[in-house]
Amino acid sequence: MTQARALIIGSTGGIGSALFAELERRLGAGNVVGLSRSGHGLDITREPSVEAVMNRLEGEFDLIFVATGALQIDGQQPEKALKHITERAMRDQFEVNALGPALLLKHGVRLLPRDRRAVFAVMSARVGSIGDNGKGGWYGYRTAKAAVNQIVHTAAIELGRTHKRAICVAMHPGTVATSFTRDFVSPDNATPPEQAARNLLDVLDGLTLDQSGGFYDYAGKPIPW
C-alpha cells in the first residue's frame, strides 16, 4: 500500500502548525508537506500565486487540509452592528475565507488519488452556520464562512463524480488558544492547538463517504447550515 501523505495549507498558523506536527507524528517525517505565505510565497487570494505554488507539488496526497483563515484583517474588527459594515472589510473577509479555499480546491483536486480514500478538509467556523446564529454581529466573517461552507458542499458533489472515494468537508475546530482568538477569549477557556489538531484528525479519520459535503465540529457532530 502507498504510504499515506498529507498536505497542510496554512502550516505556520496556530492550528496549521499543530496539524503539521501531529501528522508528522502519525505518518512520519517526510510524509507531510506544508505550505504557507511566509515560507512559500503563497497568496491564497490571488489565483496566479495559488496555481504556481500548487503546481510545484508532485505525487498524491491522502489528506489535504486548508487551515487558512482570518478574523481580523489589517486591524479591522468584527462588526457588532450593521453601521459598522465597510466595503473593504467585507471584501477582505470574502477573499481570505471563501475565495482562497475555492482557489485551493480548484488547483488541489489533481493532487487527490482516484483509486483510494482521500480527504479534502477546509477550516470553517460555527459562526458561519445560518441555523446556529442566535447572536448576530460579525457580518463579514459569518458571511464568508457561510460562503465557504457552500463552496465545500458543492465541490463535494463534483468530486463524487470524478473521485469516487474522496471525502470533502468543512470543519469547525472549536475555540482554540491561538493569536486568532486571543482578543476574544481567555486561553484558559480555549483548547490548546495540539489537542485541537488531534481532535480534528481523529474526526477526519472516522468520516465515511456518505458524510462528504458535510460540516462537522471537532467532536464529529454535524453543524446546521
Secondary structure, DSSP 8 states (H G I E B T S, - for coil): -----EEEETTTSHHHHHHHHHHHHHH-TTSEEEE-HHHH---TTSHHHHHHHHHT--S--SEEEE----SSBTTB---SSGGG--HHHHHHHHIIIIIHHHHHHHHHGGGS-SSS-EEEEEE--GGG-STT--S---HHHHHHHHHHHHHHHHHHHHHHHH-TTEEEEEEE--SB-STTTTTTS-GGGSB-HHHHHHHHHHHHHH--GGGTT-EEETTS-B---
